[in-house]
Amino acid sequence: MIKKVISRIYRIFFNLNASIFPVKKKTVLFESFSGKLPSDNPYYIYLELKKQQPDWDLVWGVKGSLYDKAQKDYPDFKFIKRFSLKWLLFTPRAQFWVFNARMPHWLKKNKATTYIQTWHGTPLKKLGLDIETVAMPGTDSVTYKKNFILETARWDYLIAPNEYSHKIFEQAFRFKNNFLDIGYPRNDILVQKKYDEEYKNSLKEKIIGKTDGQVILYAPTWRDDYFVSKGNYKFFMPFDLSRIVQILADEDTLIIRPHYLVGDSIDISDYEKNVKICLDEDINDLYLISDMMVTDYSSVMFDYAILERPMLFYPYDIKHYQHELRGFYFDYREVPGPIAVDEEEFYLYLEQICNNFPKEFQIKLNHFNLKFSEWESGIAAKKVCQILSEES
């Protein structure tokens, strides 16, 4: 009861602040995945804006549980705890919001605040209002869609990475404001560093402690219905690490990158020499050091394709996922790599690709890039910063 009263008072003060006071010019609030550590599109926009406008007040909102880590890992950044008193005072008066996920719909946006929504991936699976039945804890389909519409109406700008995404966002978000058809700021570095071996090796040394051997990245999606409780999702390892290590050369490394919504620990004991879990590292750094990626239905395929490196797809539960969860926009047969639907087939393809990526899939990857990487020019962050500067 007391918690509800405090929450209501907080909302009233926030919304009064947004209604009564003017915005503070040249102030920007950045958030990634609703208060995670700096990452994704907002992070790369921040870095560029910091270079262009060093005198602006650039602030990151992070969860209270991550505040100390954020200050330690990013000592030159300015942080405030999400939903704290400082956040309450700063957020409704910031001139710009730069987020990659939704903001709670009950928080009012100041009329003079410009909200730039970057989103966080080219959609493979149904999203927003296109989801027929929402299988998420703490909500239902009607409430989810109603709140989604309230949120997207507040976005002044929405970034689209390609024409395919633009059309889907327009439909699934019922978005009627300004599209930025510029590619993703987070992908600028992939375009810029694609062939930079010196940069790649420096990242390998930093992340895995060596520069020799191949690196295979496993980056699966999260499953909407694999949850233990609200906000607590499960992780399922669909292969035997002992078999993987047998296939890899002695100096090779398998990097496992769980989705940010999966907080469960993963047991790699006895395999630390060849297997590493990378939860906090920038995903772009993992792309750049990887010689090959294994995924399933994750939109990481669209970003990784920019590097023109081999991919292996392992959708071990595709029938369940396609028909019982969100469904697909995309014909999964178009993915730019072999598709393994059972474990033995996965091991066979993995061994094959570690030795040589079949030419037929290289051709398929080229066609895939023409469709999904068309707007990736390496200067998306600069284009966003130009808008911020012009509107300040």
C-alpha positions in Angstrom: 0.0 0.0 0.0 2.7 2.5 1.0 4.7 1.5 -2.1 1.7 2.3 -4.3 1.2 5.7 -2.6 4.9 6.6 -3.1 4.8 5.5 -6.7 1.7 7.7 -7.4 3.3 10.7 -5.7 6.4 10.2 -7.9 4.3 10.1 -11.0 2.4 13.2 -10.1 5.7 15.2 -9.4 7.3 13.9 -12.7 4.3 14.9 -14.8 4.0 18.3 -13.1 7.6 18.9 -13.8 7.1 18.0 -17.4 4.0 20.2 -17.7 5.1 23.3 -15.8 8.8 23.8 -16.4 10.6 24.5 -19.7 13.3 22.1 -21.0 16.9 22.9 -20.3 18.6 23.5 -23.6 21.4 21.2 -24.8 20.6 18.5 -22.3 20.3 14.9 -23.4 19.1 11.8 -21.5 20.4 8.5 -22.9 19.2 5.0 -21.9 19.9 1.5 -23.2 17.4 -1.3 -22.7 15.6 0.6 -19.9 18.5 1.3 -17.7 21.2 -1.2 -18.6 24.8 -0.2 -19.0 25.6 2.1 -22.0 25.3 0.1 -25.2 23.7 -0.3 -28.6 22.5 2.7 -30.7 22.3 5.3 -27.9 25.9 4.5 -26.9 27.3 5.2 -30.4 25.2 8.4 -30.7 26.5 9.5 -27.3 30.1 9.0 -28.4 29.7 11.0 -31.5 27.7 13.8 -29.8 30.4 14.0 -27.1 32.9 14.7 -29.8 30.7 17.2 -31.6 29.2 19.0 -28.6 31.6 18.7 -25.7 29.8 21.4 -23.7 26.4 19.8 -23.7 25.0 18.1 -20.6 24.9 14.4 -21.6 23.5 12.1 -18.9 22.9 8.3 -18.8 20.0 6.8 -16.8 20.9 3.4 -15.3 19.2 1.1 -12.9 20.2 1.6 -9.3 21.7 -1.9 -9.1 24.1 -1.0 -12.0 25.0 2.5 -10.8 28.3 1.6 -9.1 29.4 -0.6 -11.9 28.5 2.0 -14.5 30.6 4.6 -12.7 33.5 2.2 -12.4 33.3 1.0 -16.0 32.6 4.4 -17.6 34.4 6.9 -15.3 34.1 9.7 -17.9 30.3 9.4 -18.2 27.7 11.2 -16.2 25.1 8.8 -14.6 21.9 9.1 -12.6 19.9 6.3 -11.0 16.7 5.6 -12.9 13.6 6.7 -11.0 15.7 8.4 -8.4 15.0 12.0 -7.3 17.8 13.3 -9.6 16.2 11.3 -12.5 12.8 12.7 -11.6 14.2 16.3 -11.8 16.3 15.8 -14.9 14.3 13.6 -17.2 11.1 15.7 -17.8 13.3 18.8 -18.5 15.8 17.2 -20.8 15.7 18.7 -24.3 16.3 15.3 -25.9 15.6 11.7 -25.0 17.7 9.0 -26.9 16.4 5.5 -26.0 16.4 2.1 -27.7 13.5 0.7 -25.8 10.2 1.9 -24.5 9.7 4.4 -21.7 6.9 3.7 -19.1 3.8 5.2 -20.7 2.6 6.9 -17.5 5.6 9.3 -17.6 4.6 12.4 -19.4 6.9 13.9 -22.1 7.5 17.6 -22.0 6.1 19.2 -25.2 9.5 20.7 -25.9 11.4 17.4 -25.4 12.5 15.7 -28.6 12.3 11.9 -28.3 14.6 9.9 -30.6 13.8 6.2 -30.5 16.6 4.2 -32.0 15.0 0.8 -31.5 17.4 -2.2 -31.2 17.3 -4.4 -34.3 15.9 -5.4 -37.7 12.8 -7.4 -36.9 12.7 -11.0 -37.7 9.9 -12.0 -35.2 6.5 -10.2 -35.0 6.6 -7.3 -32.6 4.4 -4.5 -31.2 0.8 -4.6 -32.5 1.6 -7.4 -34.9 1.9 -9.9 -32.0 -1.4 -11.8 -31.9 -1.0 -13.2 -28.3 1.5 -11.7 -25.9 3.2 -14.4 -23.8 5.0 -12.1 -21.4 4.8 -12.1 -17.6 3.0 -9.2 -15.9 0.8 -8.2 -18.9 -1.8 -9.3 -21.4 -2.3 -8.7 -25.1 -4.8 -5.9 -24.8 -2.9 -4.0 -22.2 0.4 -4.5 -24.0 -0.9 -3.2 -27.3 -2.7 -0.2 -25.7 0.5 0.8 -23.9 2.6 0.3 -27.0 0.4 2.8 -29.0 0.6 5.4 -26.2 4.4 5.1 -26.2 5.0 5.2 -30.0 2.9 8.3 -30.3 5.5 10.1 -28.2 8.4 9.3 -30.5 9.4 12.3 -32.6 12.0 10.3 -34.6 12.4 6.6 -35.2 15.6 5.1 -36.8 15.1 2.5 -39.5 18.1 0.4 -40.6 16.6 -0.6 -44.0 13.5 -0.4 -46.1 12.2 -3.7 -44.8 12.3 -2.5 -41.2 10.8 0.9 -42.1 7.7 -0.8 -43.5 7.3 -3.1 -40.5 7.9 -0.4 -37.9 5.3 1.8 -39.6 2.7 -1.0 -39.3 3.7 -2.7 -36.0 4.2 0.6 -34.1 1.5 2.6 -35.9 4.2 5.2 -36.2 3.2 8.4 -37.9 6.0 10.8 -37.1 9.5 11.2 -38.6 11.5 8.2 -39.8 15.3 8.4 -40.0 16.2 6.1 -42.8 19.9 6.1 -42.1 21.0 2.6 -40.9 21.9 1.9 -37.3 24.5 4.0 -35.4 25.8 0.9 -33.7 26.7 -0.5 -37.1 28.9 2.4 -38.1 31.9 0.7 -36.5 31.2 -2.5 -38.4 31.4 -0.7 -41.7 34.4 1.3 -40.6 36.5 -1.5 -39.0 35.4 -4.4 -41.2 38.8 -5.1 -42.7 41.0 -3.6 -39.9 43.0 -6.7 -38.6 45.0 -4.6 -36.2 41.9 -3.4 -34.5 40.4 -6.9 -34.5 43.5 -8.3 -32.8 43.5 -5.6 -30.2 39.9 -6.5 -29.3 40.7 -10.2 -29.2 43.6 -9.6 -26.8 41.3 -7.5 -24.6 38.3 -9.9 -24.6 39.8 -13.4 -24.8 43.4 -12.7 -23.8 44.9 -13.9 -27.1 45.0 -13.2 -30.8 45.5 -16.7 -32.2 42.8 -19.2 -33.2 39.4 -18.8 -34.7 36.6 -17.3 -32.6 33.0 -18.7 -32.9 30.3 -16.5 -31.5 27.1 -18.1 -30.2 24.4 -15.4 -29.9 20.9 -16.9 -29.5 17.7 -15.0 -29.1 15.6 -15.1 -25.9 12.4 -17.2 -25.7 9.3 -15.3 -24.6 7.8 -18.2 -22.7 11.0 -19.4 -21.0 10.5 -17.5 -17.8 10.6 -18.5 -14.1 8.9 -15.4 -12.9 8.4 -11.8 -14.0 11.8 -10.5 -15.3 13.5 -13.8 -14.7 14.1 -15.8 -17.8 15.7 -19.2 -18.4 18.7 -20.1 -20.6 18.8 -23.5 -22.4 22.1 -24.7 -23.8 21.1 -26.7 -27.0 24.4 -28.4 -27.5 27.0 -30.4 -25.6 30.1 -28.3 -24.8 32.3 -31.4 -24.8 31.3 -32.1 -28.4 32.0 -28.5 -29.4 35.5 -28.5 -27.9 36.2 -31.7 -29.8 35.4 -29.9 -33.1 37.4 -26.8 -32.3 41.1 -26.6 -32.7 43.1 -26.3 -29.5 43.6 -22.5 -29.8 40.0 -21.8 -30.9 37.4 -20.0 -28.7 33.7 -20.3 -28.4 32.1 -17.1 -27.1 28.6 -17.5 -25.6 26.6 -14.3 -25.6 23.2 -14.7 -23.8 20.4 -12.2 -24.5 20.3 -9.3 -22.1 17.0 -10.6 -20.7 18.6 -13.9 -19.7 20.2 -13.5 -16.3 20.7 -17.2 -15.4 24.3 -18.4 -14.9 25.7 -20.8 -17.5 28.0 -23.6 -16.4 31.2 -23.8 -18.4 33.3 -25.5 -15.8 35.9 -27.8 -17.3 35.8 -25.8 -20.6 37.2 -22.4 -19.6 40.2 -22.9 -21.9 38.0 -22.8 -25.1 34.7 -21.3 -23.9 34.0 -17.8 -22.6 30.7 -16.1 -21.6 30.5 -12.5 -22.6 27.4 -10.8 -21.1 28.6 -7.2 -20.7 31.0 -6.7 -23.6 29.7 -4.6 -26.5 28.2 -6.9 -29.0 29.9 -5.1 -31.9 33.3 -5.9 -30.4 32.2 -9.6 -30.3 31.1 -9.4 -33.9 34.4 -7.9 -35.0 36.6 -10.5 -33.3 34.5 -13.5 -34.5 35.3 -15.5 -37.6 31.9 -17.1 -37.6 28.6 -16.7 -35.8 26.0 -19.3 -34.6 22.5 -18.0 -34.0 18.8 -18.9 -34.4 16.1 -16.3 -34.8 18.0 -13.3 -33.4 18.2 -10.1 -35.3 22.0 -10.2 -34.8 22.1 -11.9 -38.2 21.3 -8.6 -39.9 24.1 -6.8 -38.2 26.7 -9.5 -38.5 26.0 -9.9 -42.2 27.7 -6.5 -42.7 31.0 -8.2 -42.0 30.4 -10.8 -44.7 31.5 -13.7 -42.5 30.1 -17.2 -42.2 26.9 -17.9 -40.2 25.3 -21.1 -39.0 21.7 -21.2 -37.9 20.5 -23.6 -35.2 16.8 -23.1 -34.6 16.4 -26.3 -32.6 12.8 -25.4 -31.5 11.6 -23.7 -34.7 8.2 -25.4 -34.9 7.3 -24.4 -31.4 8.8 -20.9 -31.8 7.1 -20.1 -35.2 3.6 -21.3 -34.4 3.2 -20.7 -30.6 5.2 -17.5 -30.0 5.4 -14.3 -32.0 5.7 -15.7 -35.5 8.0 -14.4 -38.2 7.8 -11.6 -40.7 10.6 -13.1 -42.6 10.8 -16.4 -44.6 13.4 -18.2 -42.4 14.7 -20.1 -45.4 16.3 -16.9 -46.6 18.8 -16.8 -43.8 22.4 -16.5 -45.2 23.8 -19.8 -44.0 23.1 -23.5 -43.3 20.2 -24.3 -41.1 20.6 -27.2 -38.6 17.4 -28.4 -37.0 18.8 -31.1 -34.8 22.0 -31.5 -32.7 23.9 -33.9 -34.9 23.3 -31.8 -38.0 24.5 -28.8 -36.0 27.8 -30.5 -35.2 28.3 -31.6 -38.8 27.7 -28.0 -40.2 29.9 -26.5 -37.5 32.8 -28.7 -38.4 32.3 -28.0 -42.1 32.2 -24.2 -41.7 35.2 -24.2 -39.4 37.1 -25.6 -42.3 35.4 -23.8 -45.3 32.3 -21.8 -45.8 30.4 -23.3 -48.8 30.3 -21.0 -51.9 26.5 -21.3 -52.2 26.0 -19.7 -48.9 28.5 -16.9 -49.6 26.4 -16.0 -52.7 23.3 -16.1 -50.5 25.0 -13.8 -48.0 25.7 -11.3 -50.7 22.0 -11.2 -51.7 21.0 -10.9 -48.1 23.3 -7.8 -47.6 21.8 -6.1 -50.6 18.4 -6.3 -49.0 19.2 -5.6 -45.3 22.4 -3.5 -45.3 21.4 -1.0 -48.0 21.4 2.0 -45.7 24.5 1.1 -43.6 27.0 3.9 -44.6 29.1 4.1 -41.5 27.9 7.7 -40.6 24.5 7.1 -39.0 25.5 8.5 -35.7 26.8 11.7 -37.3 23.4 12.1 -39.0 21.5 11.8 -35.7 23.9 14.3 -34.1 23.2 16.7 -36.9 19.5 16.7 -36.1 20.2 17.2 -32.4 22.4 20.1 -33.1 19.9 21.7 -35.5 17.1 21.4 -33.0 19.0 22.6 -30.0 
